[in-house]
Amino acid sequence: MQRSIASLGGSLVKSRGFSTSSSPEKIVASVLFVRLPVVIPKIDPIVYAFQEFSFRWRQQYRRRYPDELLDKSNARGKGDYQIDYVPAPRITEADKQNDRKSLQRALDRRLYLLIYGNTHGSPNGKPVWHFPEKVYESEETLRKCAESALLSVLGDLSHTYFVGNAPMGHIAMESSVNQFFFKSQVIATNKLKIGKCEDFVWVTKDELMEYFPEKAEFLSKMIIS
């Protein structure tokens, strides 16, 4: 049986036909489940140097006002008080311990979920690292298939948001497998229960390449940042 895609974001239409191939073509929906940055990334040193120069330049040529006009201490009410704000550290305990099971690390980077276990592409049936994925069977749309893949790992989708209906990328693999990637984001939580796998990690884009060296070029182009 051959499958043709009428619309990547819409229904998958199955059409019957003759084929001499012993291994029918498969369609796989994979999910790049990402936690977005929760703190502002550090400023590039060149940008920081320019901002520092601009500030000093403005201070040098700014208009001078009388001290009495700028002194706000006398205008403060009796009930007013000042709170000393101490920002939370950018480097967490999970960073120090390189705990890749925690979402409380690499706060200024995107983190992607990888799971370890058996999948349709496992060589000799052995477990491998892979994205949450599912072979398309009878789902109404390819996105529905991707949602089912993520649902099987998380148990519910209440803290997820799928970005768009169409895939963000596609790769033709060996054994007549077409893999389509969908993007989903972590919403309103910093802790998720990951199941139906032997192991899992949350990794940055750079760390992601360590798990898929053979797909590094493709993933580097598909994942912009």
Residue pairs with C-beta under 8 A, 6 or more apart in sequence:
1 14
1 16
1 17
1 19
1 24
2 15
2 16
2 17
2 19
2 24
2 25
3 12
3 14
3 15
3 25
3 27
3 136
4 13
4 14
4 15
5 12
5 13
5 27
5 142
6 12
6 13
8 142
8 166
8 167
8 180
9 141
9 142
9 143
9 164
9 165
9 166
10 141
10 165
11 140
11 141
12 27
12 136
12 139
12 141
12 142
21 176
23 175
23 176
24 176
25 176
25 177
25 178
26 120
26 135
26 136
26 175
26 176
26 177
26 178
27 135
27 136
27 142
27 177
27 178
27 180
28 120
28 121
28 133
28 134
28 135
28 136
28 177
28 178
28 179
28 180
29 133
29 134
29 136
29 142
29 143
29 145
29 146
29 149
29 167
29 180
29 182
30 130
30 131
30 132
30 133
30 146
30 149
30 179
30 180
30 181
30 182
31 131
31 132
31 133
31 146
31 149
31 150
31 181
31 182
31 183
31 184
32 112
32 131
32 168
32 181
32 182
32 183
32 184
32 223
33 112
33 113
33 131
33 132
33 150
33 160
33 184
33 185
33 186
34 110
34 111
34 112
34 113
34 183
34 184
34 185
34 186
35 103
35 110
35 111
35 185
35 186
35 202
36 110
36 185
36 186
37 107
37 108
37 109
37 110
38 107
38 108
38 190
39 90
39 107
39 108
40 108
41 108
41 109
42 90
42 108
43 51
90 107
90 108
92 102
92 104
92 105
92 107
93 99
93 104
94 102
94 104
94 105
95 105
95 106
98 105
99 105
100 201
100 202
100 203
100 207
101 200
101 201
101 202
102 202
103 111
103 186
103 190
103 191
103 192
103 202
104 190
105 111
105 202
106 204
109 204
109 205
110 204
110 205
110 225
111 202
111 203
111 204
112 131
112 202
112 203
112 204
112 205
112 208
112 223
113 131
113 132
113 153
113 194
113 200
113 201
113 202
114 129
114 130
114 131
114 200
114 201
114 202
114 203
114 208
114 211
115 129
115 130
115 131
115 132
115 153
115 194
115 197
115 199
115 200
116 127
116 128
116 129
116 130
116 197
116 198
116 199
116 200
116 201
117 127
117 128
117 130
117 196
117 197
117 198
117 199
118 125
118 126
118 127
118 128
119 128
119 130
119 133
120 133
120 135
120 177
121 128
121 130
121 173
121 175
121 177
122 128
127 198
129 201
129 211
129 212
131 181
132 149
132 150
132 152
132 153
133 149
133 179
134 145
134 146
134 148
134 149
134 152
136 142
136 145
137 145
139 145
139 148
141 165
142 167
142 180
142 182
143 162
143 165
143 166
143 182
146 162
146 180
146 182
146 184
147 157
147 162
150 157
150 160
150 184
151 157
152 196
153 194
153 195
153 196
153 197
154 160
154 192
154 193
154 194
154 195
155 193
155 195
159 186
159 187
159 188
159 189
159 192
160 184
160 185
160 186
160 187
161 184
161 185
161 187
162 182
162 183
162 184
163 182
163 183
163 184
163 185
164 183
167 180
167 181
167 182
168 181
168 182
168 183
168 222
169 180
169 181
169 218
169 222
170 178
170 179
170 180
170 181
171 178
171 179
171 181
171 215
171 218
172 178
172 179
173 179
181 222
186 192
194 200
203 210
203 211
205 219
205 220
205 223
205 225
208 219
208 223
209 216
209 219
209 220
212 219
